[in-house]
Amino acid sequence: MADKRDYYEVLGVSKNADDAEIKKAFRNLAKKYHPDAHPGDAECEAKFKEAQEAYAVLSDAEKRRQYDQFGHAAFDGAGGAGGFDFSGMDMSDIFGDIFGDLFGGGFGGGFGGGSRRSNNGPRQGANVRMSVRVTFEEAVFGCEKEIEFSYKETCGTCGGNGAKPGTSPETCTKCGGKGKVVYSQQSLFGMMQNVATCPDCNGSGKIVKERCTDCHGSGYIVKKLRRTVEIPAGIDNGQCVRMRDYGEPGVNGGPRGDLLVEVVVSRSNIFERQDMNIFSNANISYAIAALGGDVRIKTVDGDVLYTVAPGTQTGTRIRLKGKGVPSVRNKEVRGDQYVTLVVATPTGLSKEAKEALRKFDELTGGSLTKEGGATTEKKKKGFMDKIKESLDDL
């Protein structure tokens, strides 16, 4: 037995691991190396058997005690796969997960006779999705929108059973009304039982031989409904409003699904949104930037007056507190608006305006200066230099 790896090492757990840790480790290894997931791969089959043997010992309190005391020698000569007997083990829950992943069906029998219960009870119907477009401002402050959508209503002729009046659905003979069928499949460990939806009745357990002429056996009539959906203030692009019980009908008496209305927010020419904050630009004149003064700034609440400080540079960002987007959970809580001030360069100036600007440039130190008897232009180019160059090109 010297060539065998330590069982704790095989499962990748410590010697103090509890039952839950050991079971989780084996489940992960079983899914990874199960032979049915790797047909013909001898290495995966060997690793699976090794993990199974380790789990067989460490999941049993008495066998684990013996292994901790005597090591592999405690089971020298035992029969079964890998030198161990698995016949008394119940691994139905673990292998049920594995075979559900591999084959898409339930698992039963094979290891302790465990089985998955056939789920033929009431199930909620599927959700239905649609979209509605709103403006930027409508998304900020909320609104109501009228929508039209298809709705499956219970057929009044057959009462929803899909059968022609005077007849009734019959119990499916293939599944006996259970909606599920059990089939056997040969695997490495013998015959395995898997559960699948009955192909004859599609899981309903009933067969309609004479169909209702109005609903064609479906039990539902599709009609168009018009409803008003409440768009909450602060909703963002791509978020959904849920309208309860307007989705697909439930299965086997289960509740309806919901209608999920996705909100598509149109772009604004003025504002941009990031979470609960709004961003925008505002043009200001050079005189206001230099001397300071009041400017009108657009917000979603309307224009507001803001006092620009003297000497404000282009690109300065200011904050208008509470002028952002309301919280979708509490419309009393709002974000902020961040405005980038852009100093506008004047164009189309008259001759008098150009002369005034040149005079201003001289008075503020941006004019020509003489060095050694020669007239040279200063190399420092500031904002006014650029304005002057632009005016000279006009």
Phi and psi in degrees as a GROMACS rama.xvg file:
@    title "Ramachandran Plot"
@    xaxis  label "Phi"
@    yaxis  label "Psi"
@TYPE xy
-67.9083  -21.2827  ALA-2
-83.482  -5.05111  ASP-3
-81.184  141.886  LYS-4
-78.8778  156.133  ARG-5
-61.3206  135.414  ASP-6
-62.1668  -37.2296  TYR-7
-64.9018  -38.6096  TYR-8
-65.891  -39.2539  GLU-9
-59.1621  -45.4111  VAL-10
-82.9001  -13.4576  LEU-11
75.0302  34.6934  GLY-12
-124.683  163.914  VAL-13
-83.3136  166.411  SER-14
-70.5365  -11.1455  LYS-15
-99.5263  7.37723  ASN-16
-61.759  141.54  ALA-17
-87.1403  178.652  ASP-18
-60.8534  -39.3183  ASP-19
-64.1196  -41.3303  ALA-20
-64.9029  -40.843  GLU-21
-65.3433  -43.3112  ILE-22
-65.3865  -42.6094  LYS-23
-63.8252  -41.3162  LYS-24
-63.6952  -42.7193  ALA-25
-67.2861  -40.0224  PHE-26
-59.6234  -42.0464  ARG-27
-64.6734  -42.435  ASN-28
-69.3717  -37.4112  LEU-29
-64.8222  -41.1842  ALA-30
-65.9168  -35.4558  LYS-31
-73.0521  -38.8123  LYS-32
-114.217  6.63791  TYR-33
-57.2084  131.104  HIS-34
-57.3433  -32.0845  PRO-35
-69.1775  -19.5609  ASP-36
-89.4251  -14.4365  ALA-37
-135.238  67.8243  HIS-38
-57.262  129.212  PRO-39
80.4322  1.5435  GLY-40
-92.0342  101.885  ASP-41
-65.6117  -34.3146  ALA-42
-66.5635  -44.1775  GLU-43
-64.2905  -39.4315  CYS-44
-62.457  -40.6385  GLU-45
-66.737  -41.2207  ALA-46
-68.1649  -35.4749  LYS-47
-64.6468  -45.5759  PHE-48
-63.0006  -38.0653  LYS-49
-63.964  -44.2051  GLU-50
-66.1874  -38.1376  ALA-51
-65.2601  -40.264  GLN-52
-65.8185  -41.8309  GLU-53
-63.1966  -41.83  ALA-54
-67.2335  -36.8223  TYR-55
-59.2614  -34.2018  ALA-56
-84.4208  -51.0431  VAL-57
-74.5638  -17.535  LEU-58
-85.8881  -9.32958  SER-59
-106.182  120.321  ASP-60
-57.2114  -44.5799  ALA-61
-69.6454  -44.1116  GLU-62
-66.3222  -35.8033  LYS-63
-66.2701  -39.4579  ARG-64
-61.7452  -43.5384  ARG-65
-64.4569  -40.8045  GLN-66
-66.1685  -41.8225  TYR-67
-62.0326  -28.8998  ASP-68
-88.0044  -42.6322  GLN-69
-115.796  -6.94445  PHE-70
72.0723  -153.613  GLY-71
-64.0862  -22.5611  HIS-72
-63.8842  -20.6091  ALA-73
-64.8085  -22.0601  ALA-74
-123.165  17.9374  PHE-75
-60.7374  124.663  ASP-76
95.9341  -2.03599  GLY-77
-69.8866  151.366  ALA-78
-91.9775  178.277  GLY-79
98.5088  -178.89  GLY-80
-61.1267  131.355  ALA-81
64.0585  24.1273  GLY-82
81.2409  20.9623  GLY-83
-144.249  150.667  PHE-84
-99.3136  119.631  ASP-85
-103.251  5.40079  PHE-86
-64.875  -27.4698  SER-87
-93.2808  6.31892  GLY-88
-92.3494  142.637  MET-89
-106.188  101.818  ASP-90
-113.766  23.2359  MET-91
-61.7198  -37.6921  SER-92
-68.3524  -38.9188  ASP-93
-69.1297  -50.1817  ILE-94
-72.1919  -22.2243  PHE-95
-63.7078  -41.192  GLY-96
-63.7247  -42.3161  ASP-97
-64.3619  -50.9262  ILE-98
-71.5488  -24.9191  PHE-99
-65.3155  -38.0901  GLY-100
-71.558  -40.0374  ASP-101
-75.2541  -41.6852  LEU-102
-115.736  -6.49173  PHE-103
75.5717  12.8998  GLY-104
-129.264  176.719  GLY-105
-78.8656  172.327  GLY-106
-131.278  141.324  PHE-107
-154.153  155.641  GLY-108
72.3586  -176.257  GLY-109
85.0138  -48.4011  GLY-110
-129.07  86.9853  PHE-111
85.8245  4.35318  GLY-112
73.9057  12.0956  GLY-113
-67.5839  157.99  GLY-114
-152.091  157.421  SER-115
-89.7417  136.415  ARG-116
-71.0876  134.434  ARG-117
-66.4453  122.259  SER-118
-91.5743  83.8881  ASN-119
-115.524  21.315  ASN-120
-85.5727  -174.005  GLY-121
-61.9193  137.304  PRO-122
-134.044  141.936  ARG-123
-69.2206  143.456  GLN-124
-69.925  164.491  GLY-125
-72.2917  152.191  ALA-126
-77.4388  150.795  ASN-127
-115.549  139.175  VAL-128
-116.063  146.4  ARG-129
-152.347  172.102  MET-130
-127.944  157.079  SER-131
-140.015  138.765  VAL-132
-98.1081  137.015  ARG-133
-131.974  160.43  VAL-134
-79.5357  169.633  THR-135
-58.7775  -46.0343  PHE-136
-67.4924  -37.4962  GLU-137
-63.2375  -36.099  GLU-138
-68.7618  -34.5622  ALA-139
-69.6145  -47.6048  VAL-140
-101.394  -7.16748  PHE-141
84.609  158.41  GLY-142
-167.444  178.967  CYS-143
-117.31  137.32  GLU-144
-129.161  137.253  LYS-145
-90.7675  129.496  GLU-146
-123.425  156.531  ILE-147
-126.129  134.665  GLU-148
-150.951  162.096  PHE-149
-83.0503  139.872  SER-150
-137.868  128.782  TYR-151
-87.7477  110.692  LYS-152
-103.273  143.106  GLU-153
-56.9939  131.085  THR-154
-64.0164  125.391  CYS-155
-73.9643  -20.9712  GLY-156
-75.2221  -46.2426  THR-157
-104.177  -3.54887  CYS-158
72.7805  13.1759  GLY-159
96.8196  -2.69568  GLY-160
-89.1218  -6.68325  ASN-161
79.8747  -3.19832  GLY-162
-95.208  149.748  ALA-163
-61.1376  138.603  LYS-164
-51.8867  134.566  PRO-165
95.3793  -9.41268  GLY-166
-123.058  170.534  THR-167
-139.017  153.804  SER-168
-62.6458  145.825  PRO-169
-107.886  154.049  GLU-170
-65.8908  132.96  THR-171
-64.2979  125.698  CYS-172
-76.825  -23.8436  THR-173
-71.8271  -41.7015  LYS-174
-108.653  -1.87447  CYS-175
68.3536  23.9268  GLY-176
86.9786  1.82578  GLY-177
-83.2614  -21.7597  LYS-178
82.2334  -4.1385  GLY-179
-130.688  148.971  LYS-180
-123.515  146.666  VAL-181
-106.445  131.441  VAL-182
-131.999  154.26  TYR-183
-102.236  148.179  SER-184
-141.486  131.787  GLN-185
-74.3618  133.25  GLN-186
-136.52  -175.703  SER-187
-58.8095  -29.0175  LEU-188
-105.154  16.9328  PHE-189
108.761  -161.488  GLY-190
-76.4245  127.864  MET-191
-111.586  139.395  MET-192
-99.4681  126.963  GLN-193
-118.889  150.553  ASN-194
-115.263  134.328  VAL-195
-137.823  160.474  ALA-196
-64.1691  135.961  THR-197
-61.909  125.85  CYS-198
-73.4774  -20.7034  PRO-199
-79.3979  -41.7444  ASP-200
-109.023  1.18518  CYS-201
57.0753  32.1701  ASN-202
89.7498  -2.15511  GLY-203
-81.4184  -23.2545  SER-204
80.7578  -0.204658  GLY-205
-127.773  148.539  LYS-206
-120.679  128.769  ILE-207
-100.613  110.622  VAL-208
-85.3843  -39.3562  LYS-209
-115.379  108.13  GLU-210
-82.8753  148.797  ARG-211
-63.8332  133.136  CYS-212
-74.3477  -20.5917  THR-213
-81.0638  -42.5078  ASP-214
-107.089  -1.68894  CYS-215
59.4908  32.3504  HIS-216
89.494  -5.14357  GLY-217
-79.1265  -24.2942  SER-218
87.0105  -0.592209  GLY-219
-137.04  148.596  TYR-220
-111.574  128.703  ILE-221
-86.876  127.536  VAL-222
-136.024  162.548  LYS-223
-93.4166  131.232  LYS-224
-116.544  145.954  LEU-225
-117.245  125.529  ARG-226
-137.357  159.624  ARG-227
-100.008  126.386  THR-228
-106.3  134.971  VAL-229
-88.6105  113.353  GLU-230
-90.9128  114.006  ILE-231
-72.6167  149.001  PRO-232
-61.3777  136.307  ALA-233
92.1846  -0.596503  GLY-234
-64.4892  145.89  ILE-235
-108.953  163.489  ASP-236
-59.1421  129.988  ASN-237
93.2275  -12.7422  GLY-238
-77.12  158.293  GLN-239
-118.042  148.331  CYS-240
-106.224  127.322  VAL-241
-93.6323  126.249  ARG-242
-111.259  109.572  MET-243
-63.9444  139.739  ARG-244
65.9787  24.2209  ASP-245
-112.694  16.0362  TYR-246
-93.761  -155.045  GLY-247
-69.2962  149.204  GLU-248
-61.5372  152.035  PRO-249
-71.6171  166.869  GLY-250
-105.686  135.771  VAL-251
53.9862  43.4577  ASN-252
85.4138  5.67817  GLY-253
-73.5109  166.673  GLY-254
-71.9899  160.712  PRO-255
-69.5122  157.787  ARG-256
-78.7968  -172.266  GLY-257
-114.996  161.645  ASP-258
-98.4037  121.419  LEU-259
-103.898  113.509  LEU-260
-98.6567  107.707  VAL-261
-80.5581  132.156  GLU-262
-94.7399  123.403  VAL-263
-107.36  116.032  VAL-264
-95.3992  124.653  VAL-265
-70.2301  149.845  SER-266
-72.6419  148.264  ARG-267
-100.276  145.72  SER-268
-78.8656  -11.6458  ASN-269
-114.242  -42.5579  ILE-270
-111.951  151.761  PHE-271
-127.236  147.41  GLU-272
-116.288  141.808  ARG-273
-139.788  107.185  GLN-274
58.6636  -119.359  ASP-275
-99.5685  3.32329  MET-276
-101.888  151.102  ASN-277
-117.219  141.994  ILE-278
-123.978  141.535  PHE-279
-155.689  170.81  SER-280
-115.66  154.87  ASN-281
-141.751  125.942  ALA-282
-82.5968  137.111  ASN-283
-130.181  152.331  ILE-284
-75.3543  162.768  SER-285
-64.3776  -37.3221  TYR-286
-63.2034  -43.6576  ALA-287
-64.6764  -41.2362  ILE-288
-61.9709  -39.4644  ALA-289
-79.0199  -42.7148  ALA-290
-98.408  -18.6793  LEU-291
87.5223  162.552  GLY-292
153.063  178.023  GLY-293
-89.2591  138.419  ASP-294
-131.576  154.134  VAL-295
-93.3912  130.152  ARG-296
-121.428  132.599  ILE-297
-77.9172  134.66  LYS-298
-132.27  170.955  THR-299
-67.983  -16.0987  VAL-300
-92.404  -0.55701  ASP-301
113.479  176.988  GLY-302
-70.562  142.275  ASP-303
-128.5  151.778  VAL-304
-89.2025  133.744  LEU-305
-131.069  133.779  TYR-306
-89.9254  114.082  THR-307
-82.6237  134.455  VAL-308
-75.3602  147.708  ALA-309
-59.4722  142.748  PRO-310
78.7489  17.9079  GLY-311
-67.2763  131.487  THR-312
-93.3073  151.701  GLN-313
-63.2336  140.788  THR-314
94.7115  -4.52907  GLY-315
-65.2822  133.716  THR-316
-106.738  130.57  ARG-317
-115.617  162.865  ILE-318
-119.926  126.81  ARG-319
-105.098  103.117  LEU-320
-67.7027  135.141  LYS-321
76.3941  11.7625  GLY-322
-103.841  17.5902  LYS-323
-94.5295  -150.1  GLY-324
-92.9009  137.913  VAL-325
-68.2575  153.97  PRO-326
-68.6032  135.571  SER-327
-66.385  -19.2092  VAL-328
-91.5782  -25.2699  ARG-329
-151.247  102.145  ASN-330
-68.1185  -9.17078  LYS-331
-78.0167  -16.5233  GLU-332
-99.1105  122.147  VAL-333
-127.607  153.893  ARG-334
-79.8761  -164.631  GLY-335
-118.308  166.628  ASP-336
-112.56  130.455  GLN-337
-110.253  121.507  TYR-338
-115.082  126.52  VAL-339
-93.6887  120.258  THR-340
-84.3888  126.953  LEU-341
-117.305  118.875  VAL-342
-76.5817  119.586  VAL-343
-83.8432  130.885  ALA-344
-82.8545  125.265  THR-345
-69.3929  145.975  PRO-346
-131.833  163.945  THR-347
63.7924  35.5324  GLY-348
-74.3126  148.223  LEU-349
-75.5446  169.489  SER-350
-61.5184  -41.1461  LYS-351
-63.9298  -39.5929  GLU-352
-67.0181  -37.6962  ALA-353
-64.9415  -43.3874  LYS-354
-63.8879  -38.4714  GLU-355
-64.0108  -38.9631  ALA-356
-68.642  -38.7483  LEU-357
-64.2815  -40.6294  ARG-358
-63.6746  -41.39  LYS-359
-61.7609  -38.8906  PHE-360
-63.8127  -39.8832  ASP-361
-65.8969  -42.5013  GLU-362
-67.2031  -26.1971  LEU-363
-98.1611  11.136  THR-364
87.6609  14.3599  GLY-365
-102.019  13.2679  GLY-366
-89.4916  -174.983  SER-367
-74.9263  152.072  LEU-368
-134.008  152.035  THR-369
-99.4975  133.037  LYS-370
-130.529  115.415  GLU-371
63.0065  34.5292  GLY-372
85.8282  -12.2511  GLY-373
-102.603  143.213  ALA-374
-88.5231  118.47  THR-375
-128.983  151.931  THR-376
-89.7822  140.144  GLU-377
-62.7485  142.39  LYS-378
-85.2033  -11.0371  LYS-379
-76.7597  115.791  LYS-380
-108.892  107.836  LYS-381
-103.282  -160.317  GLY-382
-63.3792  -42.6215  PHE-383
-68.9542  -32.1891  MET-384
-60.6514  -42.1023  ASP-385
-66.7948  -38.175  LYS-386
-62.155  -43.3725  ILE-387
-62.2146  -43.478  LYS-388
-61.6302  -38.2109  GLU-389
-66.1779  -37.7546  SER-390
-69.6044  -34.5603  LEU-391
-67.4502  -26.2292  ASP-392
-81.2315  -12.3737  ASP-393
